[in-house]
Amino acid sequence: MPEELLVTGVLPRIDADGFAAVLAAAGSPAAPEARASWAAVAAEGVDPLFALAVFGHESRFGTAGLVAAYELRNPGATRTGRTGLGEPVHVAGRGQFWRYPSWTEGFRDLARRLVDPDFVYRRQHADTVERIVPLWAPASDGNDPARYVAAVRAFLAQHARDPVPGLPLRLALLPPGARNRPGHPLRPAWVTVHETANERAGADAEAHRRFVHAGGGPEGVSFHFVVDDRVAVQLLPTIENGWHAGDGAHGPGNRTSLAVELCVNADGDWERTQEHGARLVAALCRAFGLGPERVVPHQRWSGKPCPRRLLAQGFERFRARVGELLAGEGRFFPETGQWVRGDFLAFWEQRGGLALFGYPLTGERRESCEDGHAHWVQWFERACFERHEELPPGRQVLLRRLGALALAREREGER
């Protein structure tokens, strides 16, 4: 029997480009929403490749069956909704199915039902293909679960890519019920970086995996990932919290952050370990829609001088490397379902970010601007960015003069 394949609490095995390419090649009606759909699934802690496999098996990516005939925008062909969006549709002879307002919301619901602690999958610890499919498509509903499992596994084998490019990643999860696996639901808002206190020779990722699996010492410490100069090992699902950062006066570290521990191994390559750590952290940020400003040292929560070496050299150096790895890919904001990319993202991050501009409300679009020409613009809660390509590179993003335009419209109305 092949090992069961975990698909919740893991990093994506397909990137947004690959996800979009599969939908485009299939002529899927969901293709225009591919990137937003990928991000919606990944942000729930579910592998988007599994969601894509289910979509393909249920309706040939939305081109066949009830999903197509009734325009359900329902990748999983589900009968109920979990996010509160959408409406029931009665199908003669088949009963109720669910119609979503968009494909993105359909994908979000598909993922949410797998990780919702109050729903059947989490309650029955169904987190692998082999455990999810018999609940998703039971034999009692006319399905063949064994055939479904085989089809999903074949699809994953065909399309899966390394979750962290350039870094081998293996799973060695703490067993459910372990004293240092709290099991509380986590929706990551931060990535917390640690370093091992043990700097002796041989203190690599495997040594620290054994330490955590043995109970994590007197404090019962656990991390989501441990990283050295050769490999990363995942010890906790990304949708469960760990005991690593404290929930005291400095903030809710355990309840809000993923933990990545860099191994300071005396006979290892420390620079390479840092690079591996940055690559892993960038992958986590990408999956959960986090910017590099959400990457923090353990000190942020505990006040302790950890990670000592990274703090000594300036933690900003590590954070900047994460930013370099994320640059050009853009950032997804699940709060509004919008992406910000390129020079607009750089301007947003460098000039005040969320506190000054707020969340993006639209994607990039062409609009007539104050100079009488059409430009690419993007609206935020408290600003509108314009890209003026006639200006020199690095100076093309301008803020729309919202106050001046509002006043001009007011005066025009008084005439």
C-alpha positions as CSV (number, residue, x, y, z in Angstrom):
1,M,0.0,0.0,0.0
2,P,1.4,3.4,-0.9
3,E,1.8,5.9,1.9
4,E,-1.2,8.2,2.4
5,L,-0.9,11.6,0.8
6,L,-1.4,14.6,3.1
7,V,-3.1,17.5,1.4
8,T,-4.1,19.8,4.3
9,G,-1.7,21.7,6.5
10,V,1.0,21.4,3.8
11,L,2.6,23.8,1.4
12,P,1.3,24.0,-2.2
13,R,2.6,21.4,-4.6
14,I,1.7,23.7,-7.6
15,D,2.3,27.4,-8.0
16,A,-0.2,29.9,-9.2
17,D,1.3,29.9,-12.7
18,G,1.0,26.1,-12.9
19,F,-2.6,26.2,-11.6
20,A,-3.6,28.8,-14.2
21,A,-1.9,26.8,-17.0
22,V,-3.9,23.6,-16.2
23,L,-7.2,25.6,-16.2
24,A,-6.3,27.4,-19.4
25,A,-5.3,24.2,-21.2
26,A,-8.6,22.6,-20.2
27,G,-10.7,25.6,-21.5
28,S,-12.1,26.0,-18.0
29,P,-14.5,28.8,-17.3
30,A,-12.6,29.3,-14.1
31,A,-9.4,30.2,-15.9
32,P,-9.9,34.0,-15.6
33,E,-10.0,33.6,-11.8
34,A,-7.1,31.1,-11.6
35,R,-4.7,33.2,-9.5
36,A,-7.3,34.4,-7.0
37,S,-8.6,30.8,-6.7
38,W,-5.1,29.4,-6.1
39,A,-4.6,32.0,-3.4
40,A,-8.0,31.4,-1.8
41,V,-7.2,27.6,-1.4
42,A,-3.6,28.1,-0.3
43,A,-4.6,30.7,2.4
44,E,-6.8,28.0,4.0
45,G,-3.8,25.7,4.4
46,V,-5.0,23.3,1.6
47,D,-2.9,22.1,-1.3
48,P,-4.3,23.8,-4.4
49,L,-3.2,20.9,-6.5
50,F,-5.6,18.7,-4.6
51,A,-8.4,21.2,-5.2
52,L,-7.5,21.2,-8.9
53,A,-7.6,17.4,-9.0
54,V,-11.1,17.3,-7.4
55,F,-12.3,20.0,-9.9
56,G,-11.0,17.9,-12.8
57,H,-12.6,14.7,-11.6
58,E,-16.0,16.2,-10.7
59,S,-16.6,18.3,-13.8
60,R,-13.6,18.2,-16.1
61,F,-12.7,21.7,-14.7
62,G,-16.1,23.1,-15.0
63,T,-16.8,22.1,-18.6
64,A,-19.1,19.1,-18.1
65,G,-21.8,17.7,-15.8
66,L,-24.1,19.5,-13.4
67,V,-21.4,22.2,-12.6
68,A,-21.4,23.3,-16.2
69,A,-25.1,22.8,-17.0
70,Y,-26.3,24.8,-14.0
71,E,-23.4,27.3,-13.9
72,L,-22.7,26.4,-10.3
73,R,-19.2,27.8,-10.2
74,N,-18.6,24.9,-7.8
75,P,-15.3,23.1,-8.2
76,G,-16.1,20.3,-5.8
77,A,-19.7,19.8,-6.9
78,T,-20.7,20.2,-3.3
79,R,-24.3,20.2,-2.0
80,T,-23.9,22.7,0.8
81,G,-21.8,25.8,1.5
82,R,-19.4,26.5,4.5
83,T,-18.4,30.1,4.0
84,G,-21.9,31.6,4.0
85,L,-21.8,32.6,0.4
86,G,-23.9,31.3,-2.5
87,E,-27.3,29.7,-2.7
88,P,-28.9,26.2,-3.1
89,V,-30.0,25.0,-6.5
90,H,-32.4,22.0,-6.9
91,V,-31.5,19.6,-9.6
92,A,-34.3,17.2,-10.6
93,G,-33.6,13.7,-9.6
94,R,-30.3,14.6,-8.0
95,G,-31.2,16.8,-5.1
96,Q,-29.6,20.0,-3.9
97,F,-26.3,21.5,-5.1
98,W,-24.6,24.8,-4.3
99,R,-24.1,27.7,-6.6
100,Y,-21.3,30.2,-5.7
101,P,-21.1,33.9,-6.7
102,S,-17.6,33.3,-8.3
103,W,-15.2,30.5,-9.0
104,T,-12.9,32.0,-6.4
105,E,-15.5,31.7,-3.7
106,G,-16.2,28.1,-4.9
107,F,-12.6,27.2,-4.4
108,R,-12.4,29.0,-1.1
109,D,-15.4,26.9,0.2
110,L,-13.9,23.7,-1.1
111,A,-10.8,24.4,1.0
112,R,-12.6,25.8,4.0
113,R,-14.7,22.6,4.5
114,L,-11.6,20.5,4.8
115,V,-10.1,22.6,7.6
116,D,-13.2,23.8,9.4
117,P,-12.8,22.3,13.0
118,D,-16.6,22.1,13.2
119,F,-17.0,20.1,10.0
120,V,-16.8,16.4,9.3
121,Y,-13.3,16.3,7.8
122,R,-11.4,17.8,10.7
123,R,-13.6,16.0,13.2
124,Q,-12.7,12.7,11.7
125,H,-9.0,13.7,11.2
126,A,-9.4,13.3,7.4
127,D,-6.4,15.1,6.0
128,T,-5.1,12.8,3.3
129,V,-6.5,11.9,-0.1
130,E,-7.3,8.4,1.1
131,R,-9.3,9.7,4.1
132,I,-11.0,12.7,2.4
133,V,-12.3,11.1,-0.8
134,P,-14.6,8.5,0.8
135,L,-16.3,11.3,2.8
136,W,-16.3,13.7,-0.2
137,A,-17.7,11.2,-2.7
138,P,-19.2,8.3,-0.7
139,A,-20.2,5.0,-2.2
140,S,-23.7,5.5,-0.9
141,D,-24.0,8.4,-3.4
142,G,-23.2,6.2,-6.3
143,N,-19.4,6.9,-6.3
144,D,-16.4,4.6,-6.5
145,P,-14.1,6.0,-3.8
146,A,-11.2,3.7,-4.7
147,R,-11.2,4.8,-8.4
148,Y,-11.6,8.5,-7.3
149,V,-8.5,8.2,-5.0
150,A,-6.5,6.6,-7.8
151,A,-7.4,9.4,-10.2
152,V,-6.5,12.1,-7.7
153,R,-3.2,10.5,-6.9
154,A,-2.4,10.1,-10.6
155,F,-3.2,13.8,-11.2
156,L,-1.0,14.9,-8.2
157,A,1.9,12.7,-9.4
158,Q,1.6,14.2,-12.9
159,H,1.6,17.9,-11.8
160,A,3.3,18.1,-8.4
161,R,6.4,20.3,-8.1
162,D,8.7,20.9,-5.1
163,P,6.9,23.1,-2.6
164,V,10.1,25.1,-1.9
165,P,12.3,25.5,-5.1
166,G,15.9,24.6,-4.3
167,L,15.2,23.0,-0.9
168,P,14.2,19.4,-0.2
169,L,11.3,19.3,2.2
170,R,10.1,16.2,4.0
171,L,7.2,15.5,6.3
172,A,7.7,14.1,9.8
173,L,4.6,15.4,11.6
174,L,4.2,15.0,15.4
175,P,1.5,12.4,16.0
176,P,-2.0,13.7,17.1
177,G,-2.1,13.8,20.8
178,A,1.6,14.4,21.4
179,R,2.0,16.8,24.3
180,N,3.8,19.4,22.2
181,R,1.2,19.2,19.4
182,P,-1.5,21.5,20.8
183,G,-3.8,21.0,17.9
184,H,-5.5,24.4,18.1
185,P,-6.6,25.9,14.8
186,L,-4.2,28.4,13.3
187,R,-4.8,31.0,10.5
188,P,-1.2,32.3,10.1
189,A,-0.7,36.0,10.2
190,W,3.0,36.0,10.9
191,V,6.1,33.8,10.3
192,T,8.3,33.7,13.4
193,V,12.0,32.8,12.9
194,H,14.0,31.0,15.6
195,E,17.6,29.7,15.9
196,T,18.6,26.6,17.8
197,A,20.5,27.1,21.0
198,N,22.5,24.0,20.4
199,E,25.5,24.9,18.2
200,R,27.5,21.7,18.6
201,A,28.5,19.6,15.6
202,G,25.7,17.4,14.4
203,A,23.0,19.7,15.7
204,D,21.2,19.5,12.3
205,A,17.6,19.3,11.2
206,E,17.4,15.6,12.0
207,A,18.8,16.1,15.5
208,H,16.2,18.8,16.2
209,R,13.5,16.7,14.7
210,R,14.3,14.0,17.2
211,F,14.3,16.6,20.0
212,V,10.8,17.8,19.1
213,H,9.5,14.3,18.6
214,A,10.8,13.3,22.0
215,G,8.7,15.9,23.6
216,G,10.6,19.2,23.0
217,G,12.3,19.3,26.4
218,P,10.9,20.5,29.7
219,E,8.9,23.3,28.0
220,G,7.4,21.0,25.4
221,V,8.7,23.1,22.5
222,S,7.5,22.5,18.9
223,F,8.1,24.2,15.6
224,H,6.4,23.9,12.3
225,F,9.7,23.6,10.4
226,V,13.3,23.0,11.2
227,V,15.9,23.9,8.5
228,D,19.6,23.2,8.0
229,D,22.0,23.5,5.1
230,R,20.7,20.4,3.4
231,V,17.0,19.9,4.1
232,A,13.8,21.3,5.8
233,V,11.6,19.0,7.9
234,Q,7.9,19.9,8.6
235,L,6.9,18.9,12.1
236,L,3.4,20.5,12.5
237,P,0.6,21.2,10.0
238,T,0.4,24.8,9.0
239,I,-3.2,24.9,10.2
240,E,-2.3,24.1,13.8
241,N,-0.4,26.2,16.3
242,G,2.8,25.2,18.1
243,W,4.5,25.9,21.4
244,H,7.4,28.1,20.3
245,A,6.9,31.9,20.8
246,G,4.7,32.4,23.9
247,D,1.4,34.2,24.2
248,G,2.4,36.7,26.9
249,A,2.7,40.5,27.2
250,H,4.5,40.8,23.9
251,G,1.7,39.3,21.8
252,P,0.0,36.1,20.7
253,G,3.0,34.4,19.1
254,N,1.8,30.9,19.3
255,R,-1.8,31.6,18.2
256,T,-0.9,33.6,15.2
257,S,2.4,32.5,13.7
258,L,4.2,29.7,11.9
259,A,7.5,28.8,13.5
260,V,10.7,28.2,11.4
261,E,13.8,27.2,13.3
262,L,17.2,27.5,11.7
263,C,19.8,25.0,12.9
264,V,23.1,26.5,14.0
265,N,25.1,23.4,13.3
266,A,28.8,23.8,14.0
267,D,29.8,21.6,11.1
268,G,27.2,23.0,8.7
269,D,27.1,25.9,6.3
270,W,25.4,28.7,8.2
271,E,25.1,30.9,5.1
272,R,23.4,28.1,3.2
273,T,21.1,27.4,6.2
274,Q,20.0,31.1,6.1
275,E,19.3,30.9,2.4
276,H,17.2,27.7,2.9
277,G,15.4,29.4,5.7
278,A,14.6,32.5,3.5
279,R,13.4,30.2,0.7
280,L,11.1,28.3,3.1
281,V,9.8,31.5,4.7
282,A,9.1,33.0,1.2
283,A,7.1,29.9,0.3
284,L,5.0,30.3,3.5
285,C,4.4,34.0,2.8
286,R,3.4,33.2,-0.8
287,A,0.9,30.5,0.4
288,F,-0.7,32.6,3.1
289,G,-0.7,36.0,1.4
290,L,1.9,37.6,3.8
291,G,4.4,40.3,3.0
292,P,8.0,40.3,4.2
293,E,7.0,42.8,7.0
294,R,5.1,39.8,8.5
295,V,8.4,37.9,9.0
296,V,9.6,38.5,12.6
297,P,12.2,37.3,15.0
298,H,11.2,35.2,18.1
299,Q,12.2,38.3,20.0
300,R,9.0,40.0,18.7
301,W,6.9,37.9,21.0
302,S,9.1,36.9,23.9
303,G,11.7,39.7,24.3
304,K,14.4,37.0,24.2
305,P,17.5,37.6,22.1
306,C,16.5,35.0,19.5
307,P,17.4,34.3,16.7
308,R,20.8,35.5,18.2
309,R,22.9,35.4,15.1
310,L,20.3,36.9,12.8
311,L,19.7,39.7,15.3
312,A,23.4,40.3,15.6
313,Q,23.9,40.7,11.9
314,G,20.6,42.7,11.5
315,F,17.4,40.8,11.1
316,E,16.5,43.2,8.2
317,R,19.1,41.4,6.1
318,F,17.2,38.1,6.4
319,R,13.8,39.8,5.9
320,A,15.2,41.6,2.8
321,R,16.2,38.3,1.3
322,V,12.7,37.0,1.8
323,G,11.5,40.2,0.0
324,E,13.8,39.5,-2.9
325,L,12.4,36.0,-3.3
326,L,8.9,37.4,-3.3
327,A,9.6,40.3,-5.6
328,G,7.7,40.3,-8.9
329,E,5.3,37.7,-7.8
330,G,2.9,40.1,-6.1
331,R,0.9,39.8,-2.9
332,F,-2.6,38.5,-2.5
333,F,-4.9,40.1,0.0
334,P,-7.6,37.6,1.1
335,E,-9.4,40.3,3.0
336,T,-10.6,41.8,-0.4
337,G,-9.6,39.1,-2.9
338,Q,-7.2,41.4,-4.8
339,W,-3.6,41.2,-5.9
340,V,-1.0,44.0,-5.8
341,R,2.0,43.5,-8.0
342,G,5.2,45.1,-9.3
343,D,5.8,48.8,-8.9
344,F,2.4,49.3,-7.3
345,L,3.3,46.8,-4.6
346,A,6.7,48.4,-4.1
347,F,5.2,51.8,-3.7
348,W,2.6,50.5,-1.3
349,E,5.2,48.7,0.9
350,Q,7.7,51.6,0.9
351,R,5.4,54.5,1.4
352,G,3.2,53.4,4.3
353,G,1.5,50.1,3.4
354,L,-1.7,49.1,5.2
355,A,-1.6,51.8,7.8
356,L,-1.6,54.6,5.1
357,F,-3.2,53.2,2.0
358,G,-5.4,50.3,3.3
359,Y,-6.3,47.2,1.4
360,P,-6.6,47.0,-2.4
361,L,-10.2,47.3,-3.6
362,T,-9.7,46.6,-7.3
363,G,-7.1,45.0,-9.5
364,E,-5.2,47.1,-12.1
365,R,-7.4,48.6,-14.7
366,R,-7.3,51.4,-17.3
367,E,-8.9,54.7,-16.5
368,S,-8.9,58.2,-17.8
369,C,-6.8,60.3,-15.5
370,E,-6.5,64.0,-14.7
371,D,-4.0,64.6,-17.5
372,G,-6.6,63.5,-20.0
373,H,-4.9,60.2,-20.9
374,A,-5.7,56.6,-19.9
375,H,-3.3,55.0,-17.5
376,W,-3.2,51.8,-15.4
377,V,-4.6,52.5,-12.0
378,Q,-5.4,50.5,-8.8
379,W,-7.8,51.6,-6.1
380,F,-7.1,51.1,-2.4
381,E,-9.2,52.0,0.7
382,R,-7.5,55.4,1.1
383,A,-5.7,56.0,-2.2
384,C,-5.6,55.5,-5.9
385,F,-2.3,54.6,-7.6
386,E,-1.6,55.7,-11.2
387,R,1.2,54.4,-13.4
388,H,2.5,57.1,-15.8
389,E,4.7,55.3,-18.2
390,E,5.9,58.5,-19.8
391,L,7.9,59.2,-16.6
392,P,11.4,57.7,-15.9
393,P,11.5,54.2,-14.4
394,G,11.3,54.2,-10.6
395,R,9.2,57.4,-10.7
396,Q,6.2,56.2,-12.6
397,V,3.7,55.6,-9.7
398,L,1.8,58.6,-8.7
399,L,-1.0,59.2,-6.2
400,R,-4.2,60.5,-7.7
401,R,-5.1,63.9,-6.3
402,L,-8.3,62.8,-4.8
403,G,-8.9,65.8,-2.7
404,A,-8.3,68.3,-5.5
405,L,-10.6,66.3,-7.9
406,A,-13.3,66.1,-5.3
407,L,-13.2,69.8,-4.7
408,A,-13.3,70.5,-8.4
409,R,-16.4,68.3,-8.8
410,E,-18.0,70.1,-5.9
411,R,-17.4,73.5,-7.4
412,E,-18.6,72.3,-10.8
413,G,-21.8,71.2,-9.2
414,E,-22.3,74.6,-7.6
415,R,-22.4,76.3,-11.0
